[in-house]
Amino acid sequence: MQINVKLDHGLLPDKYGKFAPENNLLAGQPITSFPIQIENAPRDTKAFALVLIDHDSIPVCGFTWIHWIATNIPADWQTIPENASIELKDRFIQGKNSNASRFVNGKPQTGYIGPTPPDQTHDYELTVYALDQILPLKNGYWLNEFFHAAKGHILDQQTLTLPSRAN
């Protein structure tokens, strides 16, 4: 399986992160998710899942920041379209991002929240999973619940590093 996200000069385009226009923000958070191309998924794929996290956030907030988790994305999608987190949210299941943490308590708490690195360019890790079944999860699941449900059901996975600028 191969995944691809179009970068702009080696960086996630500004409209999906910290420098998004005002109409793409909610409570100061960028909420327009970027498109993801998927090619050559295993034949037995029944659904896709994705995890977008930021390990470079650890020195800033003390933990890996979860920006987007989603599962049960239709297996016939060769592209997860731009803004799918909002416009197609009824077509798949989305979990809690780090705004849901009791240490943060921000908004929105489920779905995509784009990169907003405060200190320097961060490398965001996008992993797409090909699954052999629809997972028994509901909207608002936690990342650990995804890993438990997906255990033994991951046919393939691919990871991309998506840098996003701080200034």
N, C-alpha and C positions, 0 to 999 in steps of 0.2 A: 504494500500500500504506500502511496505517496500523498503528501499534503503540501499545499502551497498557499501562501498569503502574499499578495503583492505589497512590496515595501517601496518607500519613496526615499531614494538616496540611502538605502540600507536601514531605514527606520520605519516603524509603523506610521502610516500617514496620520498627520495631526488631527484630522477630524474624528479619529477613534480614541483619542487620548486627551491629555492635559490641555491641548490647544484647540479643542473642539469649539465650534461656534455656540453661542448662548442657547440656541434652539435645540441643541443636542446635549444639553445638560439637565440633570435633575438633582437638586440640592447640591450643586457644585460638582457633581460627578458626571463624567462623560458616559452616555448610555447607548450610543449607536454602535452596535457590534460590527466587526469587519467581516467581509466575505472570506470563506475558506474553501479552496478547491480540494477535492478528494478524487484520487485516481487509483485504479488497480486494487480495489478492495477485494478481500477474499470472496469467492463465489457464495459461500454460506452466510455472508453477513446479513443479519436481520435488523440491525440498528447500529448507529454510531453514537459515541459519547465524546465529550471533550472536557478538558480541564485546562484553564488558563491561570497560571500562578506566577508570583514574583518572589524569587528567593532573595533578590537584592534588597527587599524591604526589611530583612531581618535586622540589620544595624539601625534602621530607622524606627521600627515599631516593635521589634522583638520576636516577630514570627513571619513565616511565609504568608504573603497576602494572596487570598483567593479572589480572582477577578471574575471568573465565570466558570460554572460547571453546568453541564447539560447532558442529558441522556435520552435514549429512545428517539433519536433523530432519525428520520426515515432513511432506510438503507438505499433507496433509489435516488437520493440527492447526491449529485456529483459536485454540487456547490451548496454550501450553507450560505444563504444570501446575506448581503449587508442588512443590518438591522433586524435580523431574524429573532434576536432576543426579545424584541417588542412586537414586531409585525406578525411573526409566525409562532408566538408563544403558545398557541393552542395546538400546535403540531408536534410538540415534544415537551419533555419535562426538564425544568431548571431547578438547580439547587441554590443553597445559600452562599453568598459571597461573604467576604470578611467584614462588611458593614453589619452583618448580623451578630458579630461577636459582642459579648457583654462589655468588652473593653472599648468598643468603638461605638456601637449603637447608632449607626448612620443610616442613610437612605440612598438608593434602594437596597434592600437586603437580599433579594433574589435576582437572578438574571445577570446580565453583563454590566460591569462597571469598568470603564477603561482605565488605562495607565495614567497615573498622575505622579511621576517620580519627583520628590521634593528636593533631592540633593544632587543627582547626577543621572546620566542615562542609565536606565535599568534594562536588564535582559529579562523579558517575559517568556515563560516557557509554555507553549501550546502543545498539548498532547491530544491526538485524536485516536480513539479506540474503535476498532471494528468488533462488534459483539455478535455472538451466535444466538442471542435471544433478546427479547424485550425485557428490561429489568423491572422488577416489582417495586418501583420507587414512585413517590408522589412529589409534586412541586414543593419546594422548600426542604428537600433532603440535605443532609450534611455530606461533606466530601468523604469522610470515613465510611458512611453508609454506602456510597457508590462503590468504593473499593471492596467492601464486604459482598455486596450484591454481584459485582462483576467477577469475583474470583472464580476461575474455571470457565469463564465465558468470553474471554478476550481472545479473538482470533489473530489479531495483529494490532500494532500500535506504532505511531510515528510521532516524533517530537520535533518541533521547530523552535528556534530562538528568535524572538521578535523584540529587537531593541526599541525603546521609546525614549524620547529626549525630555530632559528636565527644564532646559531653557533654550 
